[in-house]
Amino acid sequence: MTLALDQITTIFLSIALLVLGTYLVKKVGFLNKFCIPAPVVGGLLFAFLATIAKSFGLFEVTLDTSLQGLFMLTFFTTVGLGASFKLVKLGGKLLVIYWLACGFLALAQNTIGVSMAYLFDLHPLIGMMAGAVSMEGGHGAATAFGQTVEDLGINSALSIGVAAATFGLVAGGLIGGPIVKYLVTKYDLKSTETDVDTPQIDLEENNKAIKTNTFFTQLLLITFCMALGTYLGGLFSSATGFVLPGYVGAMFVAVIVRNIVDKVNPKTVDMKSIGLVGDISLGIFLSMALMSIKLWEIADLALPLIAIVIVQVIFIVLFGIFVLFRLLGKDYDAAVMVAGFTGHGLGATPNAMANMAAVTERFGPSKKAYLVVPIVGAFLIDVFAMPIIITTINLFQ
């Protein structure tokens, strides 16, 4: 028996699973500790249940996910509108070094993924899905590019990316603390700050109320960037034959628009409104994408996938300790930033913040780390990662 859900019912179900995931994250200690995103919890739970139902011959669920692309496009556009280059000046030299390191990490992760795919006699794009797409990109990029790669004929790319992102997320939460403990002990590092609680930089002016007129101005900016970005992306792909998904074009148009608007009137962009739109879009997009994945398709790839992720974890640990720590100044602030780096380098920015919170609670505050890591992890990281991922797709399609 096939249970077919229409567009409206699919959206309702994705939101219901998002709400359920939020509840479970609050109640289940493991999920809360490792900052597992609520839509990932709800979506994967449904995917597991659907897999069980299909395996026992009870019924198969088909979903109408035609609006998934719209939510994905909206989310990546809000990411671009958050990439103000004024933030780079705010973070100074350390931010630039950290940002460049994130770009190198994306390149290295794709190299590892593709190389190990060849080792296991798999298509290189399957390895890429366990590279920067799912590691540094997290579940958002894994689901977005997974669909793009599947459209190129690589079956199970979405499921592989989501599985790798989940493994990476847990690993990123596990290794950040031990790395900093090792560095603090080995180099006898101490915090030079006196504040017990280091406040996070309020990048989105969270205390400011959202007004209707302001909100519609932000929607105008978002939809303009979406329309222009997808149009220009389509023209670019047609002219060059280079695969450029519409959401990538929209994101880079949004980066340009943000920095032009900042020059004309810095108060035009309201990041609280844009952040709200982005959070809602990402939540529904992830929930919808994850609940529709076919877990049975990746059973045969479990061993290669785990092996690739283990190598990714080993690499980021070695790079963080022996390269990034030294580049950032070889002091306590550098050690805390390494904890953040492993968090979002294998998972997501909340992972990075959770790692740093655990570290600074034990060893002392680090205002530099709390400035640099959120700015790069939340806003700037995709400026380097996206071109690297797109280039890899076009090299091996």
Phi, psi and omega in degrees: 000138178249128178257105184262123179256133180281182186301312183295315181295324179295317178296316178302314182296320180296321178290320178298318179292326176296316178295317177298317179299320178300317179296315182294322179298322179290327187267332184261117186302318182298315181296320180291318183298320184261014173055040178292125183298141182303315180295332177293316180297307181296315182295315180291326177300314178296319180298320177296314180296320179295323178295317179297316180299320179290319183297325180269005176070025182281302178193165176235135182261131171244138186242148174261096183258031184297336179270358181301319181297324179295315179295322178296315179299318180297315181300310183293332175293319178294328175298315179297320180291345176274352186271070176277128181287352172295332179294328178297317178297323181297321182277340177071205186299318181299321180296318180297316178299314181297318180297314178297323178297322177295322176296316177297320180300317179300317179296316181295318181296321177292322178297317178297312182299312181294318181298316181287333174297317176298321180299321180267010179059045177247164176295136183303330180289337173292320175296321178298326180293342173255019178253227184298333181302311185262334181282286180287330182280333180073193184295327180299308180291324180299317180286324180292305182286336177301317178294321178299316181291323177296325177296340177272002175102008180264100182295147176072008182301319180296313181297319179296315180298317180294317179298315179296319179297323179292314176301315181296320180300314179294316180297320180298327178283335183278324192264344184300310180299309179302324178297313181294321178300318178298314182293317180298317180290314184295319185253007178052054184274147177218148175290140179262004183260153185259340181291133179289316180251117179276116181288141174285146177294126184277082186288337188246014177048060190294344181273354184272132181288148177271124179259150184302312181298317178298318182298318180292329175297320179292321176297324176299313178298314183297310183291328175298313180295322178297313183294310182293319182295315179292325179294312180293323178298319178296318177298318181297315180295319180295322184283328188249341186077007181272125182292118177226098180304147184302324183290335177287316176300318180296321181295316182287328172297320180297323177299314181295314181299317181302314185283334172290314180298321178300326179288323184280309180208099185300341183271359183294315183279123178250103187290340177291316178295314181295321177297322178295313178300317180296316180297316179296315181297315181296318181300311181291318179300312180295313181301314181295319181292316185287325181288346182258001181285153182253094187298331182294343183285341185252008182302319182287346183257009185300312183296309177301321182296313179297319180298316180297315181296321178299317178295321177300318180295315180300318181297313184292328176296311181295317180295318180297316184285313190264345181241297187297317180304319180286320180297327183273002174118356175056036178236188183296318178301320179297320180297317179294322178294328175297322176298317177295320180300315179292329180295306182271347175287338177244351186214268186199166181301320176301326175299316180298315181293323178295318177301312183292324179297317180295320182291311184290334176295327182270318189253349179120162187286161176211095182293325179299317181295320181287346174272310189289310188298312179296322181298312181288313184295323185271329190239318194261341190299324184288343179298326175269317188295318184299311179299325180294316179294314180299318179297318179297318178300317183286335177288326189244008180295000000 
